[in-house]
Amino acid sequence: MTETTPPLPAIPTIRPDDIAPPSVCRWAVLLEYDGRGLVGWQRQSAEDLVSVQGLLEGAARNLTGGRTVRSITAGRTDAGVHAAGQVAHLDFPADVTLSSATVRDGLNFYMKPHPVVVLMARPVLPHWNARFSACARAYRYRILNRSSRPALDEGRVWHIKAPLDVDIMQRAGRCLLGRHDFTSFRASACQARSPVRSLERLDVRREGEYVVVETAARSFLHHQVRNMVGTLKMVGEGRWEPERVAEALAARDRRAAGPTAPPDGLCLTAVSYEDNPFSR
């Protein structure tokens, strides 16, 4: 039987509900945060669970006299995952006078002492959408590859004592590049309608005691990056032959791939847009 190339999932379209109405002014914000102690991006119903979205929207309410401000992000990070270039948009009431400095500094003030910071804030057109306007996302995963546990990087790396062969990890990861059905690298709780994704970049390199995995795609499945890293780790330790990664991909079965890497080493580094408000 000839294997056919899986079709690409449909590009998300912006629905009328996703366009800012005349009563609001939409702002794009560029965020960085330390994911330790946070439950991830998404707001939770329990008040004692701290999320990036909850902190951001709570801070925004303080700039509007207590009125609700809705936010949308380019990617919902999990608990413990970090960000150096997360993007979200906020819909402020149009009758509130704001400047870029006011939005940035005001949000940062009200999000203290939590490790979530707005780097830049820019007004955008009503149809610009942090999620649906994004054309690519990039992640970095860092592994501390030495005998001694981390002190300064605790919670920010995956500590692996066994020596990792980065050259063989890079070679094994080449089969993941391009358009594939990534069911084997998809979390069971993933809500994406299609398991097909196009992986544009997967680079593995050594930087002293660190092994760094850089990856980029238009979008990722839930846990896709962490599952790919966990699989490549098996190759780097010599527990898997490189060819087994291709076999796992072809199996389209989560049980065929390696373990899920912990969230500690993962960081969302960038979200790309054709109309990038932060480059103006």
C-alpha positions as CSV (number, residue, x, y, z in Angstrom):
1,M,0.0,0.0,0.0
2,T,1.3,3.4,-0.9
3,E,1.4,5.8,2.0
4,T,-0.2,9.2,1.2
5,T,0.9,12.5,2.5
6,P,-1.5,13.6,5.2
7,P,-3.4,16.8,4.3
8,L,-2.6,20.0,6.2
9,P,-5.2,21.1,8.7
10,A,-7.3,24.1,7.7
11,I,-5.8,27.5,8.6
12,P,-7.9,28.9,11.5
13,T,-10.1,31.7,10.3
14,I,-11.0,34.7,12.4
15,R,-14.7,34.6,13.3
16,P,-16.8,37.7,13.8
17,D,-16.7,37.2,17.5
18,D,-12.8,37.3,17.4
19,I,-12.8,40.8,15.9
20,A,-12.8,43.7,18.4
21,P,-16.1,45.6,18.4
22,P,-16.1,49.4,18.2
23,S,-16.6,49.6,22.0
24,V,-13.1,48.3,22.7
25,C,-9.5,49.1,21.7
26,R,-7.3,46.0,21.1
27,W,-3.7,46.0,22.4
28,A,-1.0,43.4,21.7
29,V,1.4,42.6,24.5
30,L,4.7,40.8,24.4
31,L,5.3,38.7,27.6
32,E,8.0,36.9,29.4
33,Y,7.5,34.8,32.5
34,D,9.0,32.2,34.8
35,G,6.5,29.3,34.8
36,R,7.5,27.9,38.2
37,G,4.6,28.3,40.6
38,L,2.2,29.1,37.8
39,V,-0.5,26.7,36.4
40,G,0.3,27.8,32.9
41,W,-1.4,30.4,30.7
42,Q,-5.1,29.5,31.1
43,R,-7.2,31.0,33.9
44,Q,-8.5,28.5,36.5
45,S,-11.7,28.5,38.4
46,A,-9.9,27.9,41.8
47,E,-8.7,31.2,43.2
48,D,-5.6,29.7,44.7
49,L,-4.2,28.6,41.3
50,V,-2.2,31.4,39.7
51,S,-2.2,31.6,35.9
52,V,-0.6,34.0,33.4
53,Q,-4.0,34.9,32.0
54,G,-5.5,35.5,35.4
55,L,-2.7,37.8,36.4
56,L,-2.8,39.7,33.1
57,E,-6.6,40.2,33.1
58,G,-6.6,41.1,36.8
59,A,-3.9,43.7,36.2
60,A,-5.8,45.1,33.2
61,R,-8.9,45.6,35.4
62,N,-7.0,47.9,37.5
63,L,-6.3,50.1,34.5
64,T,-10.0,50.3,33.6
65,G,-11.6,51.1,37.0
66,G,-12.6,47.4,37.5
67,R,-14.1,46.7,34.1
68,T,-13.5,43.2,32.6
69,V,-10.7,43.0,30.0
70,R,-10.7,39.9,27.8
71,S,-7.4,38.3,26.6
72,I,-6.4,35.8,24.0
73,T,-2.9,34.3,23.6
74,A,-0.9,32.7,20.8
75,G,-0.3,29.5,22.7
76,R,-1.6,28.1,26.0
77,T,1.5,27.0,27.9
78,D,1.4,24.3,30.5
79,A,2.2,24.5,34.2
80,G,5.9,25.0,34.7
81,V,6.6,26.1,31.1
82,H,8.4,29.4,30.6
83,A,8.2,32.1,28.0
84,A,10.6,34.7,26.6
85,G,8.3,35.8,23.7
86,Q,4.7,35.0,24.4
87,V,2.1,37.2,22.7
88,A,-1.4,38.0,23.8
89,H,-4.0,40.6,23.0
90,L,-6.2,42.5,25.4
91,D,-9.5,44.3,24.6
92,F,-9.7,47.5,26.7
93,P,-12.8,49.7,26.8
94,A,-12.4,52.3,24.0
95,D,-13.2,55.2,26.3
96,V,-10.1,54.5,28.5
97,T,-7.2,56.7,27.3
98,L,-4.0,54.6,27.2
99,S,-0.5,54.8,25.8
100,S,2.0,52.1,25.1
101,A,4.0,53.0,28.2
102,T,0.9,53.2,30.4
103,V,-0.3,49.7,29.3
104,R,3.2,48.2,29.7
105,D,4.1,49.8,33.0
106,G,0.6,49.6,34.5
107,L,0.3,45.9,33.8
108,N,3.8,45.3,35.2
109,F,3.0,47.2,38.4
110,Y,-0.2,45.3,39.1
111,M,1.3,41.9,38.3
112,K,3.9,42.2,41.0
113,P,5.4,40.2,42.7
114,H,4.7,37.4,40.3
115,P,7.4,36.6,37.7
116,V,5.3,37.8,34.7
117,V,6.4,40.9,32.7
118,V,5.1,42.8,29.7
119,L,8.1,43.7,27.5
120,M,6.2,45.7,24.9
121,A,2.6,46.9,24.3
122,R,1.2,48.2,21.0
123,P,-2.3,49.1,19.8
124,V,-3.5,46.9,16.9
125,L,-6.4,46.9,14.4
126,P,-9.6,45.2,15.4
127,H,-9.1,42.2,13.2
128,W,-5.6,41.5,14.5
129,N,-5.7,38.4,16.7
130,A,-2.8,37.1,18.8
131,R,-3.8,33.5,18.1
132,F,-5.2,33.4,14.6
133,S,-2.9,36.0,13.1
134,A,0.2,34.0,14.2
135,C,2.1,32.3,11.3
136,A,4.8,30.5,13.4
137,R,5.8,29.6,17.0
138,A,9.3,28.8,18.2
139,Y,10.3,26.9,21.4
140,R,13.6,26.1,23.0
141,Y,14.2,23.1,25.3
142,R,17.3,23.1,27.6
143,I,18.9,20.0,29.2
144,L,21.6,20.2,31.8
145,N,23.8,17.3,30.9
146,R,26.2,16.7,33.8
147,S,26.4,14.6,37.0
148,S,25.7,17.4,39.5
149,R,22.1,18.6,39.9
150,P,21.3,22.2,39.0
151,A,21.5,25.0,41.5
152,L,21.1,28.2,39.6
153,D,18.9,26.6,36.9
154,E,16.7,24.6,39.2
155,G,13.2,24.5,37.6
156,R,14.5,25.8,34.3
157,V,16.2,22.7,32.8
158,W,15.8,19.0,32.6
159,H,18.7,17.4,34.5
160,I,20.1,14.3,32.8
161,K,23.2,12.7,34.2
162,A,24.0,10.2,31.4
163,P,26.1,11.7,28.6
164,L,24.0,12.6,25.5
165,D,25.2,12.2,22.0
166,V,23.8,15.4,20.3
167,D,25.0,14.4,16.8
168,I,23.0,11.2,16.8
169,M,20.0,13.1,18.4
170,Q,20.2,15.6,15.5
171,R,20.3,12.8,12.9
172,A,17.4,11.0,14.5
173,G,15.3,14.1,14.6
174,R,15.6,14.8,10.9
175,C,12.7,12.4,10.1
176,L,10.4,14.6,12.1
177,L,11.0,17.6,9.8
178,G,8.2,18.4,7.3
179,R,4.5,17.6,7.3
180,H,3.4,14.5,9.2
181,D,0.7,13.0,11.3
182,F,2.2,13.5,14.8
183,T,-0.2,11.3,16.7
184,S,2.7,9.5,18.3
185,F,3.9,12.8,19.8
186,R,0.5,14.1,20.8
187,A,-0.9,14.2,24.4
188,S,-4.0,12.1,24.9
189,A,-5.8,15.3,26.1
190,C,-4.9,17.2,23.0
191,Q,-8.0,19.0,21.6
192,A,-6.7,19.8,18.1
193,R,-9.0,18.6,15.4
194,S,-6.1,17.3,13.3
195,P,-2.8,15.6,14.3
196,V,-1.1,16.8,11.2
197,R,1.6,19.5,11.6
198,S,4.5,20.9,9.6
199,L,7.7,21.0,11.6
200,E,9.9,23.6,10.1
201,R,12.9,23.4,12.4
202,L,14.4,20.9,14.8
203,D,18.0,21.6,15.8
204,V,20.0,19.9,18.6
205,R,23.3,21.4,19.7
206,R,25.6,21.3,22.7
207,E,26.6,24.4,24.6
208,G,29.1,23.3,27.2
209,E,27.1,21.3,29.8
210,Y,23.8,22.1,28.1
211,V,22.0,20.4,25.3
212,V,19.7,22.8,23.5
213,V,16.8,21.8,21.3
214,E,15.3,24.5,19.0
215,T,12.1,23.9,17.2
216,A,9.6,25.9,15.1
217,A,6.3,25.4,13.3
218,R,3.1,27.2,12.4
219,S,1.5,25.5,15.4
220,F,2.2,22.5,17.7
221,L,0.0,19.8,19.3
222,H,-0.4,19.6,23.0
223,H,2.9,18.2,24.5
224,Q,4.4,17.8,21.0
225,V,7.7,19.5,21.8
226,R,8.1,17.7,25.1
227,N,7.3,14.3,23.6
228,M,9.8,14.9,20.8
229,V,12.5,15.8,23.3
230,G,11.7,12.9,25.5
231,T,12.0,10.6,22.5
232,L,15.3,12.1,21.3
233,K,16.7,11.8,24.8
234,M,16.3,8.0,24.5
235,V,18.4,8.1,21.3
236,G,21.0,10.4,22.9
237,E,21.5,8.0,25.8
238,G,21.9,5.0,23.4
239,R,18.8,3.3,24.6
240,W,17.2,3.7,21.1
241,E,18.6,3.3,17.7
242,P,18.0,6.5,15.6
243,E,15.8,4.7,13.2
244,R,13.3,4.0,15.9
245,V,12.2,7.6,15.9
246,A,11.0,7.2,12.3
247,E,9.2,4.0,13.3
248,A,7.5,5.7,16.2
249,L,6.3,8.5,13.9
250,A,4.9,6.1,11.4
251,A,3.1,4.1,14.1
252,R,0.8,7.0,14.8
253,D,0.4,5.7,18.3
254,R,1.5,7.6,21.4
255,R,2.7,4.4,23.0
256,A,5.3,4.0,20.3
257,A,7.2,7.2,21.1
258,G,9.4,8.1,24.2
259,P,8.4,9.7,27.5
260,T,7.1,13.3,27.9
261,A,10.0,15.5,28.9
262,P,9.3,17.6,32.1
263,P,8.0,21.2,31.6
264,D,11.0,22.8,33.4
265,G,13.3,23.0,30.3
266,L,10.7,24.3,27.9
267,C,10.4,28.0,26.9
268,L,8.3,29.6,24.2
269,T,10.8,31.9,22.6
270,A,8.9,33.7,19.8
271,V,5.6,34.1,18.0
272,S,5.8,35.4,14.4
273,Y,3.3,37.5,12.5
274,E,3.2,38.9,9.0
275,D,2.0,42.1,10.5
276,N,4.2,42.2,13.6
277,P,3.0,45.0,15.9
278,F,6.3,44.9,17.9
279,S,8.5,45.7,14.9
280,R,6.9,49.0,14.1
